[in-house]
Each structure stands twice: as C-alpha cells, then as structure tokens.
Amino acid sequence: MKGSIKIDKQRCKGCRYCITICPSGVIGLGRHFNRSGYFPAIAIYPEKCTGCGMCATVCPEIAITVYREKSGGRK
C-alpha cells in the first residue's frame, strides 16, 4: 500500500516519537524553528510512506494526518 503524510509544522513540538516509530524512515526533523520555537518533524523521504498510520497514532499533538491510496492510485 502507498500512502502519504501531512505534518502540521506549527502544531509539532519535535518530540521525535514519529521518527522513532516510522518503520520506513520517512520522517526526520526540520532545520527551521516553528512559531513555538521547536524544530518540527518533516517528511524527508515521502516516497517511502506506506500509509501505516503509526506516526499519527503516537503523535501527542495530533499534528500528523495520514492518507492512503485506494486501489487504482487514488487517495
């Protein structure tokens, strides 16, 4: 299954839970502060995302939305 994620960079506090749990190594920390002074998580290898949803499940700030492609390549 193919998927994609959207991370709300302003909501993210850079806790790294999503980075640790992602089995595909999709997520890393950004290099620029958000408005709250945190380095937010970013999708550094978005093409590797399987849409498993583990990152969104562990995110304490509910900053990650996961999208999964349906059969035929539609999201």
VOBA-265962 format. One record per residue: residue number from 0; x, y, z of N, C-alpha, C, CB in turn. Coordinates in Angstrom, 2 decimals. Glycine has a CB too. Layout:
REM VOBA-265962
+-----+---------+---------+---------+---------+---------+---------+---------+---------+---------+---------+---------+---------+
| seq |    n_c1 |    n_c2 |    n_c3 |   ca_c1 |   ca_c2 |   ca_c3 |    c_c1 |    c_c2 |    c_c3 |   cb_c1 |   cb_c2 |   cb_c3 |
+-----+---------+---------+---------+---------+---------+---------+---------+---------+---------+---------+---------+---------+
| NUM |       X |       Y |       Z |       X |       Y |       Z |       X |       Y |       Z |       X |       Y |       Z |
...
+-----+---------+---------+---------+---------+---------+---------+---------+---------+---------+---------+---------+---------+
This chain:
REM VOBA-265962
+-----+---------+---------+---------+---------+---------+---------+---------+---------+---------+---------+---------+---------+
| seq |    n_c1 |    n_c2 |    n_c3 |   ca_c1 |   ca_c2 |   ca_c3 |    c_c1 |    c_c2 |    c_c3 |   cb_c1 |   cb_c2 |   cb_c3 |
+-----+---------+---------+---------+---------+---------+---------+---------+---------+---------+---------+---------+---------+
|   0 |    0.84 |   -1.18 |    0.00 |    0.00 |    0.00 |    0.00 |    0.89 |    1.24 |    0.00 |   -0.96 |    0.00 |    1.22 |
|   1 |    0.46 |    2.23 |   -0.71 |    1.18 |    3.50 |   -0.79 |    0.41 |    4.53 |    0.02 |    1.34 |    3.97 |   -2.28 |
|   2 |    1.15 |    5.43 |    0.62 |    0.50 |    6.47 |    1.41 |    1.28 |    7.76 |    1.40 |    0.30 |    6.00 |    2.82 |
|   3 |    0.76 |    8.72 |    2.14 |    1.46 |    9.99 |    2.31 |    1.02 |   10.58 |    3.64 |    1.18 |   10.97 |    1.12 |
|   4 |    1.83 |   11.49 |    4.15 |    1.51 |   12.15 |    5.41 |    1.58 |   13.65 |    5.24 |    2.45 |   11.69 |    6.52 |
|   5 |    0.81 |   14.33 |    6.07 |    0.89 |   15.79 |    6.16 |    1.14 |   16.11 |    7.62 |   -0.42 |   16.49 |    5.61 |
|   6 |    2.19 |   16.87 |    7.88 |    2.54 |   17.25 |    9.25 |    2.27 |   18.73 |    9.44 |    4.03 |   16.92 |    9.56 |
|   7 |    1.49 |   19.05 |   10.45 |    1.21 |   20.44 |   10.80 |    2.44 |   20.96 |   11.55 |   -0.11 |   20.58 |   11.67 |
|   8 |    3.30 |   21.67 |   10.86 |    4.57 |   22.11 |   11.43 |    4.41 |   23.08 |   12.59 |    5.41 |   22.76 |   10.36 |
|   9 |    3.32 |   23.82 |   12.61 |    3.11 |   24.76 |   13.71 |    2.62 |   24.05 |   14.98 |    2.10 |   25.83 |   13.30 |
|  10 |    1.97 |   22.92 |   14.81 |    1.47 |   22.16 |   15.96 |    2.54 |   21.23 |   16.54 |    0.24 |   21.35 |   15.56 |
|  11 |    3.47 |   20.77 |   15.71 |    4.51 |   19.81 |   16.11 |    5.48 |   20.42 |   17.12 |    5.28 |   19.33 |   14.88 |
|  12 |    5.82 |   19.63 |   18.16 |    6.77 |   20.08 |   19.17 |    8.11 |   19.33 |   19.08 |    6.18 |   19.90 |   20.56 |
|  13 |    8.31 |   18.59 |   18.00 |    9.59 |   17.94 |   17.78 |    9.94 |   16.85 |   18.78 |   10.66 |   18.95 |   17.79 |
|  14 |    8.97 |   16.13 |   19.28 |    9.22 |   15.10 |   20.30 |    9.95 |   13.87 |   19.74 |    7.90 |   14.67 |   20.93 |
|  15 |    9.90 |   13.69 |   18.45 |   10.57 |   12.60 |   17.74 |    9.90 |   11.23 |   17.87 |   11.95 |   12.49 |   18.22 |
|  16 |    8.74 |   11.15 |   18.48 |    8.06 |    9.86 |   18.59 |    7.78 |    9.30 |   17.20 |    6.74 |   10.01 |   19.38 |
|  17 |    7.33 |   10.15 |   16.29 |    7.01 |    9.70 |   14.93 |    8.26 |    9.21 |   14.20 |    6.35 |   10.83 |   14.13 |
|  18 |    9.36 |    9.87 |   14.43 |   10.62 |    9.48 |   13.79 |   11.04 |    8.10 |   14.27 |   11.74 |   10.51 |   14.09 |
|  19 |   10.92 |    7.88 |   15.57 |   11.31 |    6.61 |   16.17 |   10.45 |    5.45 |   15.71 |   11.26 |    6.72 |   17.68 |
|  20 |    9.15 |    5.68 |   15.57 |    8.24 |    4.57 |   15.27 |    8.08 |    4.28 |   13.78 |    6.89 |    4.87 |   15.85 |
|  21 |    8.39 |    5.20 |   12.91 |    8.17 |    5.00 |   11.47 |    9.03 |    3.85 |   10.95 |    8.48 |    6.30 |   10.69 |
|  22 |    8.41 |    2.75 |   10.48 |    9.18 |    1.60 |   10.01 |    9.88 |    1.84 |    8.67 |    8.27 |    0.42 |    9.88 |
|  23 |    9.49 |    2.89 |    7.96 |   10.08 |    3.16 |    6.65 |   11.10 |    4.29 |    6.66 |    8.99 |    3.50 |    5.67 |
|  24 |   11.30 |    4.94 |    7.79 |   12.27 |    6.02 |    7.88 |   11.87 |    7.26 |    7.09 |   13.60 |    5.55 |    7.39 |
|  25 |   10.59 |    7.52 |    7.02 |   10.07 |    8.63 |    6.23 |   10.32 |    9.99 |    6.88 |    8.58 |    8.45 |    6.00 |
|  26 |   10.28 |   10.04 |    8.20 |   10.24 |   11.31 |    8.93 |   11.58 |   11.66 |    9.57 |    9.17 |   11.26 |   10.00 |
|  27 |   11.89 |   12.96 |    9.54 |   13.07 |   13.49 |   10.21 |   12.72 |   14.85 |   10.80 |   14.28 |   13.61 |    9.23 |
|  28 |   13.68 |   15.49 |   11.44 |   13.44 |   16.82 |   11.99 |   13.84 |   17.90 |   11.00 |   14.21 |   17.01 |   13.31 |
|  29 |   13.04 |   18.94 |   10.94 |   13.35 |   20.07 |   10.08 |   14.49 |   20.89 |   10.66 |   12.12 |   20.94 |    9.88 |
|  30 |   14.97 |   21.83 |    9.89 |   16.10 |   22.67 |   10.32 |   15.69 |   24.08 |   10.68 |   17.13 |   22.72 |    9.23 |
|  31 |   14.39 |   24.36 |   10.60 |   13.89 |   25.70 |   10.90 |   12.88 |   25.63 |   12.03 |   13.26 |   26.35 |    9.64 |
|  32 |   12.96 |   26.58 |   12.93 |   12.02 |   26.65 |   14.05 |   10.61 |   26.95 |   13.56 |   12.46 |   27.71 |   15.05 |
|  33 |    9.62 |   26.43 |   14.27 |    8.25 |   26.86 |   14.01 |    7.96 |   28.06 |   14.92 |    7.22 |   25.68 |   14.26 |
|  34 |    6.74 |   28.56 |   14.92 |    6.41 |   29.75 |   15.70 |    6.56 |   29.55 |   17.21 |    4.99 |   30.17 |   15.40 |
|  35 |    6.51 |   28.29 |   17.64 |    6.63 |   28.00 |   19.07 |    8.07 |   27.74 |   19.49 |    5.78 |   26.81 |   19.42 |
|  36 |    9.00 |   27.77 |   18.54 |   10.41 |   27.59 |   18.86 |   10.90 |   26.16 |   18.82 |   10.68 |   28.13 |   20.20 |
|  37 |   10.14 |   25.27 |   18.19 |   10.53 |   23.87 |   18.06 |   10.98 |   23.58 |   16.64 |    9.36 |   22.94 |   18.45 |
|  38 |   11.84 |   22.57 |   16.50 |   12.18 |   22.04 |   15.18 |   11.12 |   20.99 |   14.86 |   13.65 |   21.44 |   15.14 |
|  39 |   10.22 |   21.25 |   13.94 |    9.14 |   20.29 |   13.66 |    9.60 |   19.11 |   12.80 |    8.00 |   20.99 |   12.98 |
|  40 |    8.85 |   18.04 |   12.91 |    9.09 |   16.87 |   12.07 |    8.70 |   17.21 |   10.63 |    8.29 |   15.64 |   12.58 |
|  41 |    9.41 |   16.59 |    9.69 |    9.10 |   16.76 |    8.27 |    9.24 |   15.40 |    7.58 |   10.04 |   17.83 |    7.60 |
|  42 |    8.58 |   15.25 |    6.45 |    8.71 |   14.02 |    5.66 |    9.95 |   14.18 |    4.78 |    7.42 |   13.75 |    4.79 |
|  43 |   11.03 |   13.49 |    5.15 |   12.27 |   13.62 |    4.37 |   12.34 |   12.62 |    3.22 |   13.47 |   13.43 |    5.29 |
|  44 |   11.62 |   11.51 |    3.34 |   11.54 |   10.52 |    2.26 |   10.07 |   10.16 |    2.03 |   12.37 |    9.23 |    2.60 |
|  45 |    9.27 |   11.11 |    1.54 |    7.83 |   10.86 |    1.40 |    7.48 |    9.70 |    0.47 |    7.15 |   12.11 |    0.90 |
|  46 |    8.34 |    9.41 |   -0.47 |    8.07 |    8.32 |   -1.42 |    8.10 |    6.95 |   -0.75 |    9.08 |    8.36 |   -2.55 |
|  47 |    8.67 |    6.86 |    0.44 |    8.75 |    5.58 |    1.17 |    7.53 |    5.31 |    2.04 |    9.98 |    5.56 |    2.02 |
|  48 |    6.64 |    6.28 |    2.16 |    5.49 |    6.15 |    3.06 |    4.55 |    5.04 |    2.59 |    4.72 |    7.48 |    3.15 |
|  49 |    4.17 |    4.17 |    3.53 |    3.24 |    3.08 |    3.23 |    1.83 |    3.40 |    3.73 |    3.73 |    1.79 |    3.87 |
|  50 |    1.67 |    4.49 |    4.45 |    0.36 |    4.86 |    4.97 |   -0.05 |    4.03 |    6.17 |   -0.67 |    4.72 |    3.91 |
|  51 |    0.91 |    3.47 |    6.90 |    0.59 |    2.58 |    8.03 |   -0.11 |    3.31 |    9.18 |    1.86 |    1.93 |    8.54 |
|  52 |    0.16 |    4.60 |    9.33 |   -0.51 |    5.39 |   10.36 |    0.12 |    5.36 |   11.74 |   -1.88 |    4.94 |   10.48 |
|  53 |    1.23 |    4.66 |   11.89 |    1.86 |    4.57 |   13.20 |    2.31 |    5.93 |   13.71 |    3.05 |    3.62 |   13.14 |
|  54 |    2.80 |    6.77 |   12.82 |    3.26 |    8.11 |   13.22 |    2.12 |    8.94 |   13.80 |    3.88 |    8.84 |   12.01 |
|  55 |    0.97 |    8.90 |   13.15 |   -0.18 |    9.66 |   13.62 |   -0.69 |    9.12 |   14.95 |   -1.31 |    9.64 |   12.58 |
|  56 |   -0.59 |    7.82 |   15.14 |   -1.06 |    7.19 |   16.37 |   -0.25 |    7.64 |   17.58 |   -1.00 |    5.68 |   16.25 |
|  57 |    1.07 |    7.79 |   17.43 |    1.91 |    8.15 |   18.57 |    2.06 |    9.65 |   18.77 |    3.26 |    7.54 |   18.42 |
|  58 |    1.62 |   10.46 |   17.83 |    1.81 |   11.91 |   17.93 |    0.95 |   12.50 |   19.04 |    1.49 |   12.59 |   16.59 |
|  59 |    1.57 |   13.03 |   20.12 |    0.78 |   13.60 |   21.22 |    0.10 |   14.92 |   20.87 |    1.68 |   13.80 |   22.42 |
|  60 |    0.54 |   15.57 |   19.82 |   -0.02 |   16.86 |   19.43 |   -1.06 |   16.74 |   18.31 |    1.09 |   17.79 |   18.98 |
|  61 |   -1.32 |   15.53 |   17.85 |   -2.25 |   15.27 |   16.75 |   -1.89 |   16.14 |   15.54 |   -3.73 |   15.53 |   17.19 |
|  62 |   -0.60 |   16.15 |   15.22 |   -0.08 |   17.01 |   14.15 |    0.10 |   16.29 |   12.82 |    1.23 |   17.61 |   14.58 |
|  63 |   -0.19 |   15.00 |   12.77 |    0.06 |   14.22 |   11.56 |   -1.24 |   13.64 |   11.02 |    1.08 |   13.10 |   11.83 |
|  64 |   -1.46 |   13.85 |    9.73 |   -2.59 |   13.25 |    9.03 |   -2.03 |   12.28 |    8.00 |   -3.50 |   14.34 |    8.35 |
|  65 |   -2.59 |   11.09 |    7.96 |   -2.12 |   10.05 |    7.04 |   -3.15 |    9.85 |    5.94 |   -1.87 |    8.71 |    7.80 |
|  66 |   -2.66 |    9.75 |    4.71 |   -3.50 |    9.49 |    3.55 |   -3.05 |    8.18 |    2.92 |   -3.43 |   10.66 |    2.51 |
|  67 |   -4.00 |    7.34 |    2.55 |   -3.69 |    6.07 |    1.90 |   -4.30 |    6.06 |    0.52 |   -4.20 |    4.87 |    2.73 |
|  68 |   -3.54 |    5.56 |   -0.44 |   -4.07 |    5.44 |   -1.80 |   -4.98 |    4.23 |   -1.88 |   -2.93 |    5.32 |   -2.83 |
|  69 |   -6.10 |    4.42 |   -2.52 |   -7.01 |    3.31 |   -2.79 |   -6.49 |    2.57 |   -4.01 |   -8.49 |    3.80 |   -3.00 |
|  70 |   -7.01 |    1.41 |   -4.26 |   -6.57 |    0.68 |   -5.45 |   -6.86 |    1.51 |   -6.69 |   -7.27 |   -0.69 |   -5.55 |
|  71 |   -5.93 |    1.52 |   -7.60 |   -6.05 |    2.35 |   -8.79 |   -5.27 |    3.65 |   -8.67 |   -7.50 |    2.66 |   -9.07 |
|  72 |   -4.56 |    3.85 |   -7.55 |   -3.72 |    5.02 |   -7.39 |   -4.40 |    6.27 |   -6.88 |   -3.11 |    5.33 |   -8.66 |
|  73 |   -5.68 |    6.17 |   -6.47 |   -6.37 |    7.35 |   -5.94 |   -6.19 |    7.43 |   -4.44 |   -7.87 |    7.32 |   -6.30 |
|  74 |   -6.21 |    8.66 |   -3.90 |   -6.10 |    8.85 |   -2.45 |   -7.46 |    9.04 |   -1.85 |   -5.21 |   10.05 |   -2.11 |
+-----+---------+---------+---------+---------+---------+---------+---------+---------+---------+---------+---------+---------+
